[in-house]
Amino acid sequence: MTEKKHALSQRESDTPSAFTKFLWWLSTAEKELLYDAAVDGNRYRIVGMTVMATWAFATLAWTYFFSTVAENGWLVLPLGLFMGFIILTIDRALIKGINRYNKNRLVPLLFRGILAATIGVFMAQPALLYLFKKEIRLQTSLDNEQRLISKQQEIDSVYQGRKATLLQQQQLLQQENKTNYTQVDAARNNFLAETDGSGGTGKVGIKDIAIAKRNEYEKLDAEYKAFAALHLPKITATEQELAGIETAKRKDLQQFSELFNDGFLTQIAALNNLLKNNPALQYRYYLLVTILLLIELMPVIAKTLLPSGTYDERVVLREEMEKEITRSNIEKERELKELYNSLAHQFDQEAITAFFNLTKEDRHEKMKLYSQQWKEQDQPTFDGLWAKMKKEILTRQEN
């Protein structure tokens, strides 16, 4: 498709599209100065496209980030748009300060580089979480199992002292019980062997020796029963407390496992563990971070690398013209104010002079009237007359 050609005299009728004006706005260009700058108009469209791409990427990245941490789903998109708008504002502020007449041209680029490094590294996290979702989910499961093991060891250490004491008490009681029962069982076997002739003297029947062995057996059996009656509650209590400790440990472990989640920090921890043991993932991680840094730096790089044309010259000349017009207008306004003040002072003087001249005779008449009244009063004082004169006739100085 061929491009439509215009004669030089017809170019003033060409108007940029709304999308072009939007791109110019993104690139912080003054559209009024770009109407007749065809080459610079295209340059600033390119800069505007880079700003729009960075803006869109930042919005998507922040939206995904908030989707991993926000409990309310309806907050995700507004928060993502808000953070994307902040990035857009920063980009426009930085590229506005980059021009060929700016002596500190490297300052915005350096500042933007630091900002892009910070944001890029952070934004790489949600992107990697999204790209390696399955691997991170598996690693999260493994990490949770390791956390369970660590928690189990921690819980065991908490109950270790008390459990060891209870087990020792239980072992002592069971050992003593076993020893007593062994003695009773041996005495019973000796008695039975004596009575049936299979042991001892070898005589069948209840004889003196058999009776003695029976008495010994009955004595040990009575002592064993007394011991069991006395220590069985202790053994039962120990077993119950040990069972209670195991129940408490299981309950603590269950409560801890219920806290497991797949939130942002949990996934980041799983990602870090993956990076430690996976060189292939490390390579792609740093590659993606580099790409994100370039995306963040893209508007400033484009504005810096693209050559300047007639637009920058027009901006400088237009700004100089506006400064000169502003200085001229302020000077004219100052002259008018001075003229106004001068004429006002002149006419105020004439009005005041006329006022005093007009009231001169009247003030004299009023003074004569006050003097006549003073003469007619009984025992008048001159100080009283003077005070009245000052109050009614004399003027007060202006502050």
WOWOLIN-V412978 format. One record per residue. N is the residue number from 0. RES is the residue in three letters. SS is DSSP state (a for helix, b for strand, c for the rest). Layout:
[[N	RES	SS] [N	RES	SS]]
This chain:
[[0	MET	c] [1	THR	c] [2	GLU	c] [3	LYS	c] [4	LYS	c] [5	HIS	c] [6	ALA	c] [7	LEU	a] [8	SER	a] [9	GLN	a] [10	ARG	a] [11	GLU	a] [12	SER	a] [13	ASP	c] [14	THR	c] [15	PRO	c] [16	SER	c] [17	ALA	a] [18	PHE	a] [19	THR	a] [20	LYS	a] [21	PHE	a] [22	LEU	a] [23	TRP	a] [24	TRP	a] [25	LEU	a] [26	SER	c] [27	THR	c] [28	ALA	c] [29	GLU	c] [30	LYS	a] [31	GLU	a] [32	LEU	a] [33	LEU	a] [34	TYR	c] [35	ASP	c] [36	ALA	c] [37	ALA	a] [38	VAL	a] [39	ASP	a] [40	GLY	a] [41	ASN	a] [42	ARG	a] [43	TYR	a] [44	ARG	a] [45	ILE	a] [46	VAL	a] [47	GLY	a] [48	MET	a] [49	THR	a] [50	VAL	a] [51	MET	a] [52	ALA	a] [53	THR	a] [54	TRP	a] [55	ALA	a] [56	PHE	a] [57	ALA	a] [58	THR	a] [59	LEU	a] [60	ALA	a] [61	TRP	a] [62	THR	a] [63	TYR	a] [64	PHE	a] [65	PHE	a] [66	SER	a] [67	THR	a] [68	VAL	a] [69	ALA	c] [70	GLU	c] [71	ASN	c] [72	GLY	c] [73	TRP	a] [74	LEU	a] [75	VAL	a] [76	LEU	a] [77	PRO	a] [78	LEU	a] [79	GLY	a] [80	LEU	a] [81	PHE	a] [82	MET	a] [83	GLY	a] [84	PHE	a] [85	ILE	a] [86	ILE	a] [87	LEU	a] [88	THR	a] [89	ILE	a] [90	ASP	a] [91	ARG	a] [92	ALA	a] [93	LEU	a] [94	ILE	a] [95	LYS	a] [96	GLY	c] [97	ILE	c] [98	ASN	c] [99	ARG	c] [100	TYR	c] [101	ASN	c] [102	LYS	c] [103	ASN	c] [104	ARG	a] [105	LEU	a] [106	VAL	a] [107	PRO	a] [108	LEU	a] [109	LEU	a] [110	PHE	a] [111	ARG	a] [112	GLY	a] [113	ILE	a] [114	LEU	a] [115	ALA	a] [116	ALA	a] [117	THR	a] [118	ILE	a] [119	GLY	a] [120	VAL	a] [121	PHE	a] [122	MET	a] [123	ALA	a] [124	GLN	a] [125	PRO	a] [126	ALA	a] [127	LEU	a] [128	LEU	a] [129	TYR	a] [130	LEU	a] [131	PHE	c] [132	LYS	a] [133	LYS	a] [134	GLU	a] [135	ILE	a] [136	ARG	a] [137	LEU	a] [138	GLN	a] [139	THR	a] [140	SER	a] [141	LEU	a] [142	ASP	a] [143	ASN	a] [144	GLU	a] [145	GLN	a] [146	ARG	a] [147	LEU	a] [148	ILE	a] [149	SER	a] [150	LYS	a] [151	GLN	a] [152	GLN	a] [153	GLU	a] [154	ILE	a] [155	ASP	a] [156	SER	a] [157	VAL	a] [158	TYR	a] [159	GLN	a] [160	GLY	a] [161	ARG	a] [162	LYS	a] [163	ALA	a] [164	THR	a] [165	LEU	a] [166	LEU	a] [167	GLN	a] [168	GLN	a] [169	GLN	a] [170	GLN	a] [171	LEU	a] [172	LEU	a] [173	GLN	a] [174	GLN	a] [175	GLU	a] [176	ASN	a] [177	LYS	a] [178	THR	a] [179	ASN	a] [180	TYR	a] [181	THR	a] [182	GLN	a] [183	VAL	a] [184	ASP	a] [185	ALA	a] [186	ALA	a] [187	ARG	a] [188	ASN	a] [189	ASN	a] [190	PHE	a] [191	LEU	a] [192	ALA	a] [193	GLU	a] [194	THR	a] [195	ASP	a] [196	GLY	c] [197	SER	c] [198	GLY	c] [199	GLY	c] [200	THR	c] [201	GLY	c] [202	LYS	c] [203	VAL	c] [204	GLY	c] [205	ILE	c] [206	LYS	c] [207	ASP	a] [208	ILE	a] [209	ALA	a] [210	ILE	a] [211	ALA	a] [212	LYS	a] [213	ARG	a] [214	ASN	a] [215	GLU	a] [216	TYR	a] [217	GLU	a] [218	LYS	a] [219	LEU	a] [220	ASP	a] [221	ALA	a] [222	GLU	a] [223	TYR	a] [224	LYS	a] [225	ALA	a] [226	PHE	a] [227	ALA	a] [228	ALA	a] [229	LEU	a] [230	HIS	a] [231	LEU	a] [232	PRO	a] [233	LYS	a] [234	ILE	a] [235	THR	a] [236	ALA	a] [237	THR	a] [238	GLU	a] [239	GLN	a] [240	GLU	a] [241	LEU	a] [242	ALA	a] [243	GLY	a] [244	ILE	a] [245	GLU	a] [246	THR	a] [247	ALA	a] [248	LYS	a] [249	ARG	a] [250	LYS	a] [251	ASP	a] [252	LEU	a] [253	GLN	a] [254	GLN	a] [255	PHE	a] [256	SER	a] [257	GLU	a] [258	LEU	c] [259	PHE	c] [260	ASN	c] [261	ASP	c] [262	GLY	c] [263	PHE	a] [264	LEU	a] [265	THR	a] [266	GLN	a] [267	ILE	a] [268	ALA	a] [269	ALA	a] [270	LEU	a] [271	ASN	a] [272	ASN	a] [273	LEU	a] [274	LEU	a] [275	LYS	a] [276	ASN	a] [277	ASN	c] [278	PRO	a] [279	ALA	a] [280	LEU	a] [281	GLN	a] [282	TYR	a] [283	ARG	a] [284	TYR	a] [285	TYR	a] [286	LEU	a] [287	LEU	a] [288	VAL	a] [289	THR	a] [290	ILE	a] [291	LEU	a] [292	LEU	a] [293	LEU	a] [294	ILE	a] [295	GLU	a] [296	LEU	a] [297	MET	a] [298	PRO	a] [299	VAL	a] [300	ILE	a] [301	ALA	a] [302	LYS	a] [303	THR	a] [304	LEU	a] [305	LEU	c] [306	PRO	c] [307	SER	c] [308	GLY	c] [309	THR	a] [310	TYR	a] [311	ASP	a] [312	GLU	a] [313	ARG	a] [314	VAL	a] [315	VAL	a] [316	LEU	a] [317	ARG	a] [318	GLU	a] [319	GLU	a] [320	MET	a] [321	GLU	a] [322	LYS	a] [323	GLU	a] [324	ILE	a] [325	THR	a] [326	ARG	a] [327	SER	a] [328	ASN	a] [329	ILE	a] [330	GLU	a] [331	LYS	a] [332	GLU	a] [333	ARG	a] [334	GLU	a] [335	LEU	a] [336	LYS	a] [337	GLU	a] [338	LEU	a] [339	TYR	a] [340	ASN	a] [341	SER	a] [342	LEU	a] [343	ALA	a] [344	HIS	a] [345	GLN	a] [346	PHE	a] [347	ASP	a] [348	GLN	a] [349	GLU	a] [350	ALA	a] [351	ILE	a] [352	THR	a] [353	ALA	a] [354	PHE	a] [355	PHE	a] [356	ASN	a] [357	LEU	a] [358	THR	c] [359	LYS	a] [360	GLU	a] [361	ASP	a] [362	ARG	a] [363	HIS	a] [364	GLU	a] [365	LYS	a] [366	MET	a] [367	LYS	a] [368	LEU	a] [369	TYR	a] [370	SER	a] [371	GLN	a] [372	GLN	a] [373	TRP	a] [374	LYS	a] [375	GLU	a] [376	GLN	c] [377	ASP	c] [378	GLN	c] [379	PRO	c] [380	THR	c] [381	PHE	a] [382	ASP	a] [383	GLY	a] [384	LEU	a] [385	TRP	a] [386	ALA	a] [387	LYS	a] [388	MET	a] [389	LYS	a] [390	LYS	a] [391	GLU	a] [392	ILE	c] [393	LEU	c] [394	THR	c] [395	ARG	c] [396	GLN	c] [397	GLU	c] [398	ASN	c]]
